Amino acid sequence: MIHSSSHDFVTTIELDREAKRNALDEEMVAGLADAFTSAVEDGARAIVLTGRGSVFCAGADLSGPVYDPQFLDKLVATLQQIESTPVPVIAALNGAALGAGLQLAMAADLRVMVPEALAGIPAAKIGVAVDEWTIRRLVSLVGSGHARGMLIGCEPLTADRALSVGFANRIGGLDEAQQWAATIASLAPLTLQHYKMVLNGDGARDEAPAERAEAMMRAWTSDDLAEGRAARTERRTPVFRGR
């Protein structure tokens, strides 16, 4: 489900669960963590993360794992690992990056998107809530106004808009991302490590105040979450009641 290949000092890590639109389950999250560890141990100086098929990652697998606290803990740990990887990481969005897929893209340092790609967080459509890091990093990358539209309005960010607001660094495919990674791999590693540390010190990892953490957990333990799950299973529109 996770494939790695290396050329010179660039490692490409691919999500490969096309039948499920590269949705993340326990095996994929564990494979991602192992792939990033191996890439660094093997001497990679830049990493490209992409998906196979027409979707980068449709998020966490809604058939079950997304509602499991242990899965979520492992996902958060893997996102932190990607973010703190001591070499530059480029997310090559070959298609939609939704929910946890967008989180993967935001944990990377740079983003290259194909013209038809989009990014979104439709959490409010199913009754779940994303964590403080996701919200703050999204604001850091796209600005407060666009972040509000994506979170509260569930509006996806198209590739051209992503480029205009700075979420996407370039428009292009995997080849473009790999070529850029090869150029970056030739730069001074210690300089880039310092830049990563400073750029990621945007406050997104600061501990959330108690009232905000409690607000998130209310969503995860609510009747609305159960309604969202039931509506998906029954293929109908959920009716949320705010409890």
Disulfide bonds with the S-S distance in Angstrom:
none
